[in-house]
Amino acid sequence: MKSSGSAWFGYGIAVVVTFLVGMLAFTVFVLSKVFGSSAPQEKPAPEPQAVSSPTTTIDRRPVAVGVMEVQVVKGNPQQVVLIVATPTGCAQDPQVVTYAEGAGAVAVRVTQRVYRSGCHKKTDSVLATAKAPIAGRTLLLNGVPWTVGADGQYEQALRTATS
């Protein structure tokens, strides 16, 4: 029977050693969580967030583009080239929509999607096409009337008085 008693003693030592190793591992784990580990850990990359600054706008609705000049296309009497002022690198390409035509006028909307403000302006050209020849009709460009002047070129019909 002595052999069975020593077997139980061996099992008891194995259980005690396993318990002590487990307690030591658990203690190291808890202490590393409380005080941090000395091994460098990579932090997950932060999620992109919207940056709010005075030069950014969240709203990207189309805004009216300022028309600086109108040039008649010599080869096509139904088209005019609009020279517009657009912010450099701060807006998407201007879009032109001819939305109404009558015997004496053509109404055109020129817009672009601006995603930042405070940028330098540059000139860009866009093409406006009417269903019928323009032939000297008044152009309403974003609500501003342009008529043919004495020299045959389009100019703004209404100008503010300057002193």
Rosetta constraint file for C-alpha pairs under 8 A:
AtomPair CA 1 CA 5 HARMONIC 6.65 0.50
AtomPair CA 2 CA 6 HARMONIC 6.48 0.50
AtomPair CA 3 CA 7 HARMONIC 6.46 0.50
AtomPair CA 4 CA 8 HARMONIC 6.46 0.50
AtomPair CA 5 CA 9 HARMONIC 6.30 0.50
AtomPair CA 6 CA 10 HARMONIC 6.21 0.50
AtomPair CA 7 CA 11 HARMONIC 6.26 0.50
AtomPair CA 8 CA 12 HARMONIC 6.06 0.50
AtomPair CA 9 CA 13 HARMONIC 6.29 0.50
AtomPair CA 10 CA 14 HARMONIC 6.27 0.50
AtomPair CA 11 CA 15 HARMONIC 6.21 0.50
AtomPair CA 12 CA 16 HARMONIC 6.22 0.50
AtomPair CA 13 CA 17 HARMONIC 6.11 0.50
AtomPair CA 14 CA 18 HARMONIC 6.06 0.50
AtomPair CA 15 CA 19 HARMONIC 6.07 0.50
AtomPair CA 16 CA 20 HARMONIC 6.18 0.50
AtomPair CA 17 CA 21 HARMONIC 6.17 0.50
AtomPair CA 18 CA 22 HARMONIC 6.12 0.50
AtomPair CA 19 CA 23 HARMONIC 6.17 0.50
AtomPair CA 20 CA 24 HARMONIC 6.11 0.50
AtomPair CA 21 CA 25 HARMONIC 6.15 0.50
AtomPair CA 22 CA 26 HARMONIC 6.12 0.50
AtomPair CA 23 CA 27 HARMONIC 6.04 0.50
AtomPair CA 24 CA 28 HARMONIC 6.24 0.50
AtomPair CA 25 CA 29 HARMONIC 6.19 0.50
AtomPair CA 26 CA 30 HARMONIC 6.19 0.50
AtomPair CA 27 CA 31 HARMONIC 6.09 0.50
AtomPair CA 28 CA 32 HARMONIC 6.04 0.50
AtomPair CA 29 CA 33 HARMONIC 6.37 0.50
AtomPair CA 30 CA 34 HARMONIC 6.22 0.50
AtomPair CA 31 CA 35 HARMONIC 5.88 0.50
AtomPair CA 31 CA 36 HARMONIC 7.51 0.50
AtomPair CA 32 CA 36 HARMONIC 4.83 0.50
AtomPair CA 32 CA 37 HARMONIC 5.02 0.50
AtomPair CA 33 CA 37 HARMONIC 7.14 0.50
AtomPair CA 51 CA 56 HARMONIC 7.89 0.50
AtomPair CA 52 CA 56 HARMONIC 6.64 0.50
AtomPair CA 55 CA 116 HARMONIC 5.76 0.50
AtomPair CA 55 CA 117 HARMONIC 5.26 0.50
AtomPair CA 55 CA 118 HARMONIC 6.20 0.50
AtomPair CA 56 CA 115 HARMONIC 6.65 0.50
AtomPair CA 56 CA 116 HARMONIC 4.66 0.50
AtomPair CA 56 CA 117 HARMONIC 6.32 0.50
AtomPair CA 57 CA 115 HARMONIC 5.83 0.50
AtomPair CA 57 CA 116 HARMONIC 5.65 0.50
AtomPair CA 57 CA 117 HARMONIC 7.24 0.50
AtomPair CA 58 CA 115 HARMONIC 7.14 0.50
AtomPair CA 59 CA 115 HARMONIC 7.42 0.50
AtomPair CA 60 CA 113 HARMONIC 5.61 0.50
AtomPair CA 60 CA 114 HARMONIC 5.92 0.50
AtomPair CA 60 CA 115 HARMONIC 5.80 0.50
AtomPair CA 61 CA 113 HARMONIC 5.92 0.50
AtomPair CA 61 CA 114 HARMONIC 7.48 0.50
AtomPair CA 62 CA 111 HARMONIC 5.55 0.50
AtomPair CA 62 CA 112 HARMONIC 5.06 0.50
AtomPair CA 62 CA 113 HARMONIC 4.53 0.50
AtomPair CA 62 CA 114 HARMONIC 7.01 0.50
AtomPair CA 63 CA 111 HARMONIC 5.22 0.50
AtomPair CA 63 CA 112 HARMONIC 5.62 0.50
AtomPair CA 63 CA 113 HARMONIC 6.29 0.50
AtomPair CA 63 CA 114 HARMONIC 7.07 0.50
AtomPair CA 64 CA 109 HARMONIC 7.49 0.50
AtomPair CA 64 CA 110 HARMONIC 5.87 0.50
AtomPair CA 64 CA 111 HARMONIC 4.49 0.50
AtomPair CA 64 CA 112 HARMONIC 6.71 0.50
AtomPair CA 64 CA 142 HARMONIC 6.71 0.50
AtomPair CA 65 CA 84 HARMONIC 6.55 0.50
AtomPair CA 65 CA 85 HARMONIC 6.70 0.50
AtomPair CA 65 CA 86 HARMONIC 6.90 0.50
AtomPair CA 65 CA 94 HARMONIC 7.46 0.50
AtomPair CA 65 CA 110 HARMONIC 5.66 0.50
AtomPair CA 65 CA 111 HARMONIC 5.26 0.50
AtomPair CA 65 CA 112 HARMONIC 6.63 0.50
AtomPair CA 65 CA 142 HARMONIC 7.90 0.50
AtomPair CA 66 CA 84 HARMONIC 5.68 0.50
AtomPair CA 66 CA 85 HARMONIC 5.66 0.50
AtomPair CA 66 CA 86 HARMONIC 7.77 0.50
AtomPair CA 67 CA 82 HARMONIC 6.55 0.50
AtomPair CA 67 CA 83 HARMONIC 5.95 0.50
AtomPair CA 67 CA 84 HARMONIC 4.42 0.50
AtomPair CA 67 CA 85 HARMONIC 6.53 0.50
AtomPair CA 67 CA 141 HARMONIC 7.39 0.50
AtomPair CA 68 CA 82 HARMONIC 7.58 0.50
AtomPair CA 68 CA 83 HARMONIC 5.56 0.50
AtomPair CA 68 CA 84 HARMONIC 5.43 0.50
AtomPair CA 68 CA 85 HARMONIC 6.79 0.50
AtomPair CA 69 CA 82 HARMONIC 5.99 0.50
AtomPair CA 69 CA 83 HARMONIC 5.01 0.50
AtomPair CA 69 CA 84 HARMONIC 7.15 0.50
AtomPair CA 69 CA 154 HARMONIC 7.52 0.50
AtomPair CA 69 CA 155 HARMONIC 7.29 0.50
AtomPair CA 70 CA 80 HARMONIC 6.67 0.50
AtomPair CA 70 CA 81 HARMONIC 5.82 0.50
AtomPair CA 70 CA 82 HARMONIC 4.77 0.50
AtomPair CA 70 CA 83 HARMONIC 6.22 0.50
AtomPair CA 70 CA 153 HARMONIC 7.55 0.50
AtomPair CA 70 CA 154 HARMONIC 5.69 0.50
AtomPair CA 70 CA 155 HARMONIC 7.31 0.50
AtomPair CA 71 CA 80 HARMONIC 5.67 0.50
AtomPair CA 71 CA 81 HARMONIC 5.04 0.50
AtomPair CA 71 CA 82 HARMONIC 6.45 0.50
AtomPair CA 71 CA 83 HARMONIC 7.86 0.50
AtomPair CA 71 CA 153 HARMONIC 6.97 0.50
AtomPair CA 71 CA 154 HARMONIC 6.99 0.50
AtomPair CA 72 CA 77 HARMONIC 7.61 0.50
AtomPair CA 72 CA 79 HARMONIC 6.86 0.50
AtomPair CA 72 CA 80 HARMONIC 4.66 0.50
AtomPair CA 72 CA 81 HARMONIC 6.29 0.50
AtomPair CA 72 CA 153 HARMONIC 7.50 0.50
AtomPair CA 73 CA 77 HARMONIC 6.51 0.50
AtomPair CA 73 CA 79 HARMONIC 5.84 0.50
AtomPair CA 73 CA 80 HARMONIC 5.35 0.50
AtomPair CA 73 CA 81 HARMONIC 6.67 0.50
AtomPair CA 77 CA 133 HARMONIC 4.89 0.50
AtomPair CA 77 CA 134 HARMONIC 6.03 0.50
AtomPair CA 77 CA 135 HARMONIC 6.71 0.50
AtomPair CA 78 CA 129 HARMONIC 5.66 0.50
AtomPair CA 78 CA 130 HARMONIC 5.14 0.50
AtomPair CA 78 CA 131 HARMONIC 6.61 0.50
AtomPair CA 78 CA 132 HARMONIC 5.78 0.50
AtomPair CA 78 CA 133 HARMONIC 4.14 0.50
AtomPair CA 78 CA 134 HARMONIC 5.36 0.50
AtomPair CA 78 CA 135 HARMONIC 7.99 0.50
AtomPair CA 79 CA 127 HARMONIC 6.82 0.50
AtomPair CA 79 CA 128 HARMONIC 5.59 0.50
AtomPair CA 79 CA 129 HARMONIC 4.44 0.50
AtomPair CA 79 CA 130 HARMONIC 6.25 0.50
AtomPair CA 79 CA 133 HARMONIC 7.59 0.50
AtomPair CA 79 CA 134 HARMONIC 7.18 0.50
AtomPair CA 80 CA 127 HARMONIC 6.00 0.50
AtomPair CA 80 CA 128 HARMONIC 5.41 0.50
AtomPair CA 80 CA 129 HARMONIC 6.68 0.50
AtomPair CA 81 CA 125 HARMONIC 6.40 0.50
AtomPair CA 81 CA 126 HARMONIC 5.76 0.50
AtomPair CA 81 CA 127 HARMONIC 4.68 0.50
AtomPair CA 81 CA 128 HARMONIC 6.24 0.50
AtomPair CA 82 CA 125 HARMONIC 5.52 0.50
AtomPair CA 82 CA 126 HARMONIC 5.28 0.50
AtomPair CA 82 CA 127 HARMONIC 6.14 0.50
AtomPair CA 82 CA 128 HARMONIC 7.06 0.50
AtomPair CA 83 CA 123 HARMONIC 6.35 0.50
AtomPair CA 83 CA 124 HARMONIC 5.67 0.50
AtomPair CA 83 CA 125 HARMONIC 4.54 0.50
AtomPair CA 83 CA 126 HARMONIC 6.64 0.50
AtomPair CA 84 CA 123 HARMONIC 5.51 0.50
AtomPair CA 84 CA 124 HARMONIC 5.36 0.50
AtomPair CA 84 CA 125 HARMONIC 6.08 0.50
AtomPair CA 84 CA 126 HARMONIC 7.53 0.50
AtomPair CA 85 CA 121 HARMONIC 5.83 0.50
AtomPair CA 85 CA 122 HARMONIC 5.56 0.50
AtomPair CA 85 CA 123 HARMONIC 4.77 0.50
AtomPair CA 85 CA 124 HARMONIC 6.42 0.50
AtomPair CA 86 CA 91 HARMONIC 7.21 0.50
AtomPair CA 86 CA 94 HARMONIC 7.82 0.50
AtomPair CA 86 CA 121 HARMONIC 5.27 0.50
AtomPair CA 86 CA 122 HARMONIC 5.49 0.50
AtomPair CA 86 CA 123 HARMONIC 6.23 0.50
AtomPair CA 86 CA 124 HARMONIC 6.72 0.50
AtomPair CA 87 CA 91 HARMONIC 6.10 0.50
AtomPair CA 87 CA 117 HARMONIC 7.96 0.50
AtomPair CA 87 CA 119 HARMONIC 5.44 0.50
AtomPair CA 87 CA 120 HARMONIC 5.53 0.50
AtomPair CA 87 CA 121 HARMONIC 4.28 0.50
AtomPair CA 87 CA 122 HARMONIC 6.12 0.50
AtomPair CA 88 CA 119 HARMONIC 6.22 0.50
AtomPair CA 88 CA 120 HARMONIC 5.78 0.50
AtomPair CA 88 CA 121 HARMONIC 5.67 0.50
AtomPair CA 88 CA 122 HARMONIC 5.96 0.50
AtomPair CA 89 CA 119 HARMONIC 7.57 0.50
AtomPair CA 90 CA 114 HARMONIC 6.01 0.50
AtomPair CA 90 CA 115 HARMONIC 5.79 0.50
AtomPair CA 90 CA 116 HARMONIC 5.13 0.50
AtomPair CA 90 CA 117 HARMONIC 6.85 0.50
AtomPair CA 90 CA 119 HARMONIC 6.46 0.50
AtomPair CA 91 CA 112 HARMONIC 6.56 0.50
AtomPair CA 91 CA 113 HARMONIC 5.51 0.50
AtomPair CA 91 CA 114 HARMONIC 4.18 0.50
AtomPair CA 91 CA 115 HARMONIC 5.80 0.50
AtomPair CA 91 CA 116 HARMONIC 7.16 0.50
AtomPair CA 92 CA 112 HARMONIC 5.93 0.50
AtomPair CA 92 CA 113 HARMONIC 5.39 0.50
AtomPair CA 92 CA 114 HARMONIC 6.53 0.50
AtomPair CA 93 CA 112 HARMONIC 6.07 0.50
AtomPair CA 93 CA 113 HARMONIC 7.61 0.50
AtomPair CA 94 CA 110 HARMONIC 6.63 0.50
AtomPair CA 94 CA 111 HARMONIC 5.48 0.50
AtomPair CA 94 CA 112 HARMONIC 4.42 0.50
AtomPair CA 94 CA 113 HARMONIC 7.64 0.50
AtomPair CA 94 CA 126 HARMONIC 7.16 0.50
AtomPair CA 95 CA 110 HARMONIC 5.64 0.50
AtomPair CA 95 CA 111 HARMONIC 5.34 0.50
AtomPair CA 95 CA 112 HARMONIC 6.02 0.50
AtomPair CA 95 CA 126 HARMONIC 7.54 0.50
AtomPair CA 96 CA 108 HARMONIC 6.87 0.50
AtomPair CA 96 CA 109 HARMONIC 5.77 0.50
AtomPair CA 96 CA 110 HARMONIC 4.62 0.50
AtomPair CA 96 CA 111 HARMONIC 6.66 0.50
AtomPair CA 96 CA 126 HARMONIC 7.18 0.50
AtomPair CA 96 CA 127 HARMONIC 7.20 0.50
AtomPair CA 96 CA 128 HARMONIC 6.10 0.50
AtomPair CA 97 CA 108 HARMONIC 5.67 0.50
AtomPair CA 97 CA 109 HARMONIC 5.22 0.50
AtomPair CA 97 CA 110 HARMONIC 6.58 0.50
AtomPair CA 97 CA 128 HARMONIC 7.31 0.50
AtomPair CA 98 CA 106 HARMONIC 7.28 0.50
AtomPair CA 98 CA 107 HARMONIC 5.94 0.50
AtomPair CA 98 CA 108 HARMONIC 4.39 0.50
AtomPair CA 98 CA 109 HARMONIC 6.39 0.50
AtomPair CA 98 CA 128 HARMONIC 6.97 0.50
AtomPair CA 98 CA 129 HARMONIC 6.90 0.50
AtomPair CA 98 CA 130 HARMONIC 6.54 0.50
AtomPair CA 99 CA 107 HARMONIC 5.96 0.50
AtomPair CA 99 CA 108 HARMONIC 6.00 0.50
AtomPair CA 99 CA 109 HARMONIC 7.21 0.50
AtomPair CA 100 CA 106 HARMONIC 5.99 0.50
AtomPair CA 100 CA 107 HARMONIC 5.04 0.50
AtomPair CA 100 CA 108 HARMONIC 7.28 0.50
AtomPair CA 101 CA 105 HARMONIC 5.98 0.50
AtomPair CA 101 CA 106 HARMONIC 4.47 0.50
AtomPair CA 101 CA 107 HARMONIC 6.17 0.50
AtomPair CA 101 CA 130 HARMONIC 7.61 0.50
AtomPair CA 101 CA 131 HARMONIC 7.88 0.50
AtomPair CA 102 CA 106 HARMONIC 6.26 0.50
AtomPair CA 103 CA 137 HARMONIC 7.62 0.50
AtomPair CA 104 CA 137 HARMONIC 5.09 0.50
AtomPair CA 104 CA 138 HARMONIC 6.17 0.50
AtomPair CA 105 CA 137 HARMONIC 5.01 0.50
AtomPair CA 105 CA 138 HARMONIC 4.47 0.50
AtomPair CA 105 CA 139 HARMONIC 5.65 0.50
AtomPair CA 105 CA 140 HARMONIC 7.07 0.50
AtomPair CA 106 CA 130 HARMONIC 7.29 0.50
AtomPair CA 106 CA 134 HARMONIC 7.68 0.50
AtomPair CA 106 CA 137 HARMONIC 6.87 0.50
AtomPair CA 106 CA 138 HARMONIC 6.32 0.50
AtomPair CA 106 CA 139 HARMONIC 4.98 0.50
AtomPair CA 106 CA 140 HARMONIC 6.08 0.50
AtomPair CA 107 CA 139 HARMONIC 5.95 0.50
AtomPair CA 107 CA 140 HARMONIC 4.55 0.50
AtomPair CA 107 CA 141 HARMONIC 6.27 0.50
AtomPair CA 107 CA 142 HARMONIC 7.71 0.50
AtomPair CA 107 CA 143 HARMONIC 7.67 0.50
AtomPair CA 108 CA 128 HARMONIC 7.56 0.50
AtomPair CA 108 CA 139 HARMONIC 7.18 0.50
AtomPair CA 108 CA 140 HARMONIC 5.90 0.50
AtomPair CA 108 CA 141 HARMONIC 5.01 0.50
AtomPair CA 108 CA 142 HARMONIC 6.30 0.50
AtomPair CA 109 CA 141 HARMONIC 5.95 0.50
AtomPair CA 109 CA 142 HARMONIC 4.99 0.50
AtomPair CA 110 CA 141 HARMONIC 7.08 0.50
AtomPair CA 110 CA 142 HARMONIC 6.40 0.50
AtomPair CA 130 CA 134 HARMONIC 6.84 0.50
AtomPair CA 136 CA 147 HARMONIC 7.26 0.50
AtomPair CA 136 CA 148 HARMONIC 5.90 0.50
AtomPair CA 137 CA 147 HARMONIC 7.04 0.50
AtomPair CA 137 CA 148 HARMONIC 7.70 0.50
AtomPair CA 138 CA 145 HARMONIC 6.49 0.50
AtomPair CA 138 CA 146 HARMONIC 5.70 0.50
AtomPair CA 138 CA 147 HARMONIC 4.85 0.50
AtomPair CA 138 CA 148 HARMONIC 7.32 0.50
AtomPair CA 139 CA 144 HARMONIC 7.94 0.50
AtomPair CA 139 CA 145 HARMONIC 5.62 0.50
AtomPair CA 139 CA 146 HARMONIC 5.01 0.50
AtomPair CA 139 CA 147 HARMONIC 6.50 0.50
AtomPair CA 140 CA 144 HARMONIC 5.24 0.50
AtomPair CA 140 CA 145 HARMONIC 4.45 0.50
AtomPair CA 140 CA 146 HARMONIC 6.24 0.50
AtomPair CA 141 CA 145 HARMONIC 6.34 0.50
AtomPair CA 141 CA 146 HARMONIC 7.24 0.50
AtomPair CA 144 CA 156 HARMONIC 7.35 0.50
AtomPair CA 144 CA 157 HARMONIC 7.92 0.50
AtomPair CA 144 CA 158 HARMONIC 7.77 0.50
AtomPair CA 145 CA 156 HARMONIC 6.07 0.50
AtomPair CA 145 CA 157 HARMONIC 5.53 0.50
AtomPair CA 145 CA 158 HARMONIC 7.01 0.50
AtomPair CA 146 CA 154 HARMONIC 6.04 0.50
AtomPair CA 146 CA 155 HARMONIC 5.30 0.50
AtomPair CA 146 CA 156 HARMONIC 4.30 0.50
AtomPair CA 146 CA 157 HARMONIC 5.08 0.50
AtomPair CA 146 CA 158 HARMONIC 7.98 0.50
AtomPair CA 147 CA 154 HARMONIC 5.31 0.50
AtomPair CA 147 CA 155 HARMONIC 5.68 0.50
AtomPair CA 147 CA 156 HARMONIC 6.33 0.50
AtomPair CA 147 CA 157 HARMONIC 5.65 0.50
AtomPair CA 148 CA 152 HARMONIC 5.62 0.50
AtomPair CA 148 CA 153 HARMONIC 5.39 0.50
AtomPair CA 148 CA 154 HARMONIC 4.36 0.50
AtomPair CA 148 CA 155 HARMONIC 6.29 0.50
AtomPair CA 149 CA 153 HARMONIC 5.55 0.50
AtomPair CA 149 CA 154 HARMONIC 5.85 0.50
AtomPair CA 149 CA 155 HARMONIC 6.22 0.50
